[in-house]
Amino acid sequence: AAASALLERLQAVVEDACRMRDETVSRAEKDLVALALAVAEKVVRRQVEQGPQVTLEVLRSVLQSRPFGDGQWRVRVRVNPREWEWLSRNWPSPAAAQRPVQVEWVADPAVEPGGCMVDSDLGTVDATLSTRLAAVRAALEGD
């Protein structure tokens, strides 16, 4: 009987140790994801500080991936005022050559550098930096 009790106690200790290991691994996983996201965000924000070329690439991606209708497209692109002048001067881009796009540039202080909001008759595409980072966060965290 003593051996049976000792065996049960040993089994309980092993189960507790396994549970604690699983909890530790789970916490470490979450911490690693949080750290990776923080590093990625810092790298992206530093890249954005280099200039509005990032926003231009984001806009190219949006225009290449979204159906805005047939023929000549008309879109209103809202960008941060600090990027507005450079972007409006450096348009059209190679993406515009593939798909004719008439762009109305709007300086919008609500849009942070590194992203844009693209409005068309079919709706709005939120390509802001914070929205894109939140999508990455949700994908990594499994939300």
Buried (B, 14 or more C-beta within 10 A) or exposed (E): EEEEEEEEEEEEEEEEEEEEEEEEEEEEEEEEBEEEBEEBBEEBBEEBEEEBBBBBEBBBEBBEEBEBEEEEBBBBBBBBEEBBEBBBEEBEBEBBEEBEBEBEBBBBEEBBBBBBBBBBEEEEBBBBBEEBBEEBBEEBEEE
